[in-house]
Amino acid sequence: MPLSHAATAAATTTPLAVTTPQPPEGAADIRLIVTDMDGTLLDDAKRIPDGLWSLLAELRRRDVLFCPASGRQYATLAKEFADAGQGMVFIAENGTYVVRDGVELSSDPLDPSVASRIVTTTRGLRAEGVDVGAVVCGKRSAYVERTDEAFLAEARQYYTRLQPVPDATAVDDDEILKVALFDFGPVERTTAPALRPFTSTHQVVVSGAHWVDIMNVTADKGAAVRRLQDDLGITPAQTMVFGDYLNDLEMLDTAEWSFAMANAHPAIIDRARHLAPSNNENGVLRTITRLLHLPPM
């Protein structure tokens, strides 16, 4: 049984020829740029690349919408882009929550009973010796039962608003968007297989070497991008997207200008139309600058 809708899609889609496109004679007609964060826009040290802020100013001047799309919490994304976030759309929590200027554009909340079952499954894994913890991701905050500093340090990288609770199955005053599990071991070999019972009704998406997210089957980054395109009247031909891991698969299908990072998961490289330099080589900014004929940032 496949671990996720994303993994199934990777296995059944005919790979596109991956090329590094040549700049058009004139600048590409791009209206929307969507990029994953970790492993894509950010380098391996989680740093925002030099030149991003001047690039954002130039894109805004040209009426090009820049949109981070991440498994990260909205509060975390808003904090990272606090000095340049006005008018920016944030696709947070792997597409389950989309916000612009503090106003919700769309969301796809998870049934609280499903979130409780996932937390209970995580407790069982812990009892069996798996070094894993659950993050219950709400609109206002994220919630954790596990409070050792090693686990909290990992969770805080992605969840600025993080609230320890005695019982994560009892969160009843927030809308739950997804549940994210962090496994200190290789998540595809340990935690993800234990989540197979959820795959018939929900998305179970490996979003990193140590993270797996569970959310509604209707929720993914691609669905969020398509809603945004429909709302703004932007076509796939006017859309550029960048990704590196399995939670980016559906997003690649929304754009004719779809880029896998050179460091991407093989399924992402197979799915994307083009290849960008790696996240450690400032691949997102270099590609945007080249194809839109922008001055070096």
C-alpha positions as CSV (number, residue, x, y, z in Angstrom):
1,M,0.0,0.0,0.0
2,P,1.4,3.4,-0.9
3,L,2.3,5.8,2.0
4,S,0.7,8.8,0.4
5,H,-1.2,10.2,-2.4
6,A,1.9,12.1,-3.3
7,A,4.0,9.0,-3.4
8,T,1.4,7.3,-5.6
9,A,1.4,10.2,-8.0
10,A,5.2,10.0,-8.2
11,A,5.0,6.4,-9.2
12,T,2.3,6.7,-11.8
13,T,3.2,9.9,-13.5
14,T,5.3,9.8,-16.7
15,P,8.5,11.8,-15.9
16,L,8.9,15.0,-17.8
17,A,12.2,15.8,-19.5
18,V,14.2,17.8,-17.0
19,T,16.0,20.7,-18.6
20,T,17.6,23.9,-17.5
21,P,15.7,26.4,-19.7
22,Q,17.3,29.1,-21.7
23,P,16.2,32.7,-21.0
24,P,13.5,33.8,-23.5
25,E,14.4,36.7,-25.8
26,G,12.2,38.8,-23.6
27,A,11.5,38.2,-20.0
28,A,9.2,35.3,-19.2
29,D,5.6,36.4,-18.5
30,I,5.4,35.4,-14.9
31,R,2.7,36.7,-12.6
32,L,3.1,34.2,-9.7
33,I,6.2,32.6,-8.1
34,V,5.6,29.9,-5.5
35,T,8.5,28.4,-3.6
36,D,9.0,25.8,-0.9
37,M,11.2,26.9,2.0
38,D,13.4,24.2,3.5
39,G,15.7,22.6,1.0
40,T,14.5,25.0,-1.7
41,L,14.7,28.7,-0.9
42,L,16.6,28.3,2.3
43,D,20.1,26.7,2.4
44,D,20.9,23.8,4.6
45,A,21.6,26.1,7.5
46,K,18.0,27.4,7.2
47,R,19.2,30.8,6.0
48,I,17.3,33.2,3.7
49,P,19.6,33.9,0.7
50,D,21.3,37.1,0.2
51,G,19.5,39.3,-2.3
52,L,16.0,38.1,-1.5
53,W,14.8,41.4,-0.1
54,S,15.9,43.4,-3.1
55,L,14.4,40.7,-5.4
56,L,11.1,41.0,-3.6
57,A,11.0,44.7,-4.0
58,E,11.7,44.3,-7.7
59,L,9.0,41.7,-8.1
60,R,6.5,43.9,-6.3
61,R,7.4,46.7,-8.7
62,R,6.7,44.4,-11.6
63,D,3.4,43.2,-10.1
64,V,4.7,39.6,-9.7
65,L,3.3,37.9,-6.6
66,F,5.8,36.0,-4.5
67,C,4.3,33.2,-2.4
68,P,6.2,31.0,0.1
69,A,4.6,27.5,0.3
70,S,5.7,25.5,3.2
71,G,4.9,22.8,5.8
72,R,5.8,25.6,8.3
73,Q,3.3,27.3,10.5
74,Y,1.7,30.6,9.2
75,A,3.1,32.5,12.3
76,T,6.6,31.3,11.4
77,L,6.3,32.4,7.8
78,A,4.9,35.7,8.8
79,K,7.7,36.3,11.2
80,E,10.4,35.4,8.7
81,F,9.0,37.8,6.1
82,A,7.9,40.5,8.6
83,D,9.8,43.2,6.8
84,A,8.4,42.3,3.3
85,G,5.2,40.5,3.9
86,Q,2.7,43.1,2.9
87,G,0.6,41.8,0.0
88,M,2.4,38.5,0.1
89,V,0.3,35.2,0.1
90,F,1.5,32.5,2.5
91,I,0.6,28.9,1.8
92,A,1.2,27.4,5.2
93,E,0.9,23.9,6.8
94,N,1.4,22.2,3.4
95,G,-1.5,23.9,1.8
96,T,-4.1,23.6,4.6
97,Y,-4.0,27.3,5.5
98,V,-3.6,30.2,3.0
99,V,-3.3,33.8,4.4
100,R,-2.7,37.2,2.9
101,D,-2.1,40.3,5.0
102,G,-3.4,38.4,8.1
103,V,-6.7,37.5,6.3
104,E,-7.5,33.8,5.7
105,L,-8.1,33.0,2.0
106,S,-8.7,29.3,2.5
107,S,-8.3,26.5,4.9
108,D,-8.9,22.7,5.1
109,P,-9.2,21.7,8.8
110,L,-8.7,18.2,10.0
111,D,-11.4,16.4,12.0
112,P,-10.3,16.5,15.7
113,S,-11.1,12.8,16.1
114,V,-8.5,12.0,13.4
115,A,-5.9,14.2,15.0
116,S,-6.6,12.3,18.3
117,R,-6.1,9.0,16.6
118,I,-2.8,10.1,15.1
119,V,-1.6,11.3,18.6
120,T,-2.6,7.9,20.0
121,T,-0.7,6.1,17.3
122,T,2.4,8.3,18.1
123,R,2.1,7.3,21.7
124,G,2.1,3.7,20.7
125,L,5.2,4.1,18.6
126,R,7.0,5.8,21.5
127,A,6.1,2.9,23.7
128,E,7.7,0.6,21.2
129,G,10.9,2.6,21.3
130,V,10.5,4.8,18.2
131,D,12.0,8.3,19.0
132,V,9.1,10.3,17.6
133,G,6.8,13.1,18.7
134,A,3.6,14.6,17.4
135,V,2.9,18.3,16.7
136,V,-0.8,19.0,16.5
137,C,-1.0,22.1,14.2
138,G,-3.8,24.5,14.8
139,K,-4.6,27.9,13.2
140,R,-3.5,29.8,16.3
141,S,-0.8,27.6,17.7
142,A,0.8,24.2,17.5
143,Y,0.5,21.8,20.4
144,V,2.9,19.1,21.8
145,E,2.9,16.6,24.5
146,R,6.6,15.8,24.2
147,T,8.6,18.4,26.0
148,D,12.3,17.3,26.0
149,E,14.6,19.9,24.7
150,A,15.9,17.9,21.8
151,F,12.4,17.5,20.4
152,L,11.3,21.0,21.1
153,A,14.4,22.4,19.4
154,E,13.4,20.6,16.2
155,A,9.8,21.7,16.4
156,R,10.6,25.3,17.1
157,Q,12.4,25.6,13.8
158,Y,9.0,25.4,12.0
159,Y,6.5,26.4,14.7
160,T,7.0,29.8,16.3
161,R,3.8,29.4,18.3
162,L,4.3,26.1,20.1
163,Q,2.4,25.3,23.2
164,P,3.1,22.3,25.5
165,V,-0.1,20.6,26.7
166,P,-0.6,17.6,29.0
167,D,-3.0,15.9,26.4
168,A,-2.8,16.7,22.7
169,T,-6.0,14.8,22.1
170,A,-7.9,17.3,24.2
171,V,-7.2,20.5,22.2
172,D,-10.7,21.8,21.7
173,D,-10.3,25.6,21.3
174,D,-8.5,25.8,18.0
175,E,-9.1,24.5,14.4
176,I,-6.6,21.7,13.7
177,L,-5.1,21.8,10.2
178,K,-2.8,18.8,10.3
179,V,-0.6,16.7,12.5
180,A,3.1,16.6,11.9
181,L,5.3,13.8,13.3
182,F,9.1,14.3,13.8
183,D,11.1,11.1,13.9
184,F,14.8,11.3,15.0
185,G,15.4,8.3,12.8
186,P,14.6,7.9,9.0
187,V,10.9,8.6,8.9
188,E,10.3,6.7,5.7
189,R,11.5,3.5,7.4
190,T,10.0,3.9,10.9
191,T,7.1,6.2,11.5
192,A,5.6,6.5,8.0
193,P,4.8,2.7,7.7
194,A,2.9,2.9,11.0
195,L,0.6,5.5,9.4
196,R,-0.6,3.3,6.6
197,P,-4.1,2.9,8.2
198,F,-4.7,6.6,7.5
199,T,-3.7,6.5,3.8
200,S,-7.1,5.3,2.6
201,T,-8.8,8.4,3.9
202,H,-6.1,11.1,4.4
203,Q,-2.9,12.5,3.0
204,V,0.2,11.0,4.6
205,V,3.0,12.9,3.1
206,V,6.7,12.6,3.9
207,S,7.8,16.2,3.9
208,G,11.5,15.7,4.9
209,A,14.0,13.1,6.0
210,H,12.5,13.2,9.6
211,W,9.0,14.7,9.1
212,V,5.7,13.2,8.0
213,D,2.4,15.2,7.8
214,I,-1.2,13.9,8.0
215,M,-4.0,16.0,6.7
216,N,-7.2,15.8,4.6
217,V,-7.0,14.1,1.3
218,T,-8.2,17.3,-0.3
219,A,-5.3,19.3,1.1
220,D,-1.9,19.8,-0.5
221,K,0.2,22.7,-1.8
222,G,-1.0,22.1,-5.4
223,A,-4.7,22.5,-4.4
224,A,-3.8,25.8,-2.6
225,V,-1.9,27.1,-5.6
226,R,-4.8,26.3,-8.0
227,R,-7.3,28.1,-5.8
228,L,-5.0,31.1,-5.8
229,Q,-4.6,31.0,-9.6
230,D,-8.3,30.9,-10.0
231,D,-8.9,33.8,-7.6
232,L,-6.3,36.0,-9.3
233,G,-6.8,34.9,-12.9
234,I,-3.3,33.6,-13.3
235,T,-2.6,30.8,-15.7
236,P,-0.1,27.9,-15.3
237,A,1.9,29.5,-18.1
238,Q,2.3,32.6,-15.9
239,T,3.3,30.5,-12.8
240,M,6.8,29.5,-11.6
241,V,7.2,27.0,-8.8
242,F,10.2,25.5,-6.9
243,G,10.3,22.4,-4.7
244,D,12.6,19.7,-3.4
245,Y,10.6,17.1,-1.5
246,L,7.5,14.9,-1.7
247,N,5.1,17.4,-0.2
248,D,5.9,19.6,-3.3
249,L,4.8,17.1,-5.9
250,E,1.3,18.3,-6.6
251,M,2.5,21.9,-6.6
252,L,4.8,21.2,-9.6
253,D,1.7,20.3,-11.7
254,T,0.3,23.8,-11.3
255,A,3.0,25.5,-13.4
256,E,4.5,25.3,-16.8
257,W,7.6,26.8,-15.2
258,S,8.1,24.0,-12.6
259,F,11.6,23.5,-11.1
260,A,13.1,20.8,-9.0
261,M,16.2,21.8,-7.1
262,A,19.4,20.0,-7.9
263,N,19.3,18.6,-4.4
264,A,15.7,17.4,-4.7
265,H,14.2,14.0,-4.0
266,P,14.3,11.8,-7.2
267,A,10.5,11.9,-7.5
268,I,10.6,15.7,-7.6
269,I,13.2,15.7,-10.3
270,D,11.1,13.2,-12.3
271,R,8.0,15.3,-11.9
272,A,9.4,18.8,-12.6
273,R,9.8,20.3,-16.1
274,H,13.1,21.9,-15.3
275,L,16.1,21.8,-13.0
276,A,17.4,24.6,-10.8
277,P,20.7,24.9,-9.0
278,S,20.6,23.5,-5.4
279,N,19.4,25.4,-2.4
280,N,23.0,25.9,-1.3
281,E,23.8,27.5,-4.6
282,N,21.0,30.1,-4.3
283,G,19.1,28.3,-7.0
284,V,15.7,30.0,-6.6
285,L,17.0,33.5,-6.9
286,R,19.4,32.7,-9.7
287,T,16.6,31.1,-11.7
288,I,14.1,33.9,-11.2
289,T,16.7,36.6,-12.0
290,R,17.8,34.8,-15.2
291,L,14.3,34.1,-16.6
292,L,12.8,37.4,-15.7
293,H,15.9,39.3,-17.0
294,L,16.4,41.0,-13.7
295,P,19.6,42.7,-12.7
296,P,21.9,40.5,-10.4
297,M,20.7,40.7,-6.8
